[in-house]
Amino acid sequence: MAAQMPESRTALIGLIDPKTPTNVGAIMRAAGCYQANGIRYTGERFGYASKYHTDTNNVTGTMPLLHVDDMLAGLPDGMKVICVELAEGATSLPEFLHPDHAIYLFGPEDGSIPQHIIDAADSVVYIPTIGCMNLAATVNVVLYDRLSKSLTPFDGEERIRSSRDINNRLKVKRLE
């Protein structure tokens, strides 16, 4: 039985057989920065290397990182499956309208999302770049695009103060 969808927007990240702990750690950080709701991954490679993780914001303590056998199983009703892949026929990210509730699936660093998952997706999008991007960079771009196209109000100065580290106290002086 599928879980119930929360009332607020939901963004899950799905990683198909991720290879490196460096990328997964950077993806954990991005998920925390952009307020994703959780990360699922398939395959065994990350599990073998996870002791070397690089989650510098310690998101693993506050966000689920779940190993699953089937990326599409157990998703809440109404969750849209969005594959992010350089696939012929995909929609460019600048043209894409993000659904309120979505799982964004990303292929491995050294491969692609399997065709049966592409075939089951609600949408397939690509980032129009020259060449392919690093996995963690791709997740960052997609999550930022989702945020930038949302109607989420930003709290400006307070957000800046709460997000920067202790070594940054910069202010912009306005010229009049």
TAFEN-V838092 format. One record per run of one state. SS is the DSSP state (A for helix, B for strand, O for the rest). FROM is the first residue (numbers start at 1). LEN is the number of residues. If there is no record, write none. Layout:
# TAFEN-V838092
ss = {SS | SS}
from = {FROM | FROM}
len = {LEN | LEN}
This chain:
# TAFEN-V838092
ss = {O | B | O | A | O | B | O | A | O | A | O | B | O | B | O | B | A | O | B | O | A | O | B | O | A | O | A | O}
from = {1 | 10 | 16 | 21 | 34 | 38 | 42 | 45 | 53 | 59 | 62 | 64 | 68 | 80 | 85 | 91 | 93 | 96 | 101 | 107 | 115 | 121 | 123 | 127 | 135 | 150 | 156 | 164}
len = {9 | 6 | 5 | 13 | 4 | 4 | 3 | 8 | 6 | 3 | 2 | 4 | 12 | 5 | 6 | 2 | 3 | 5 | 6 | 8 | 6 | 2 | 4 | 8 | 15 | 6 | 8 | 13}
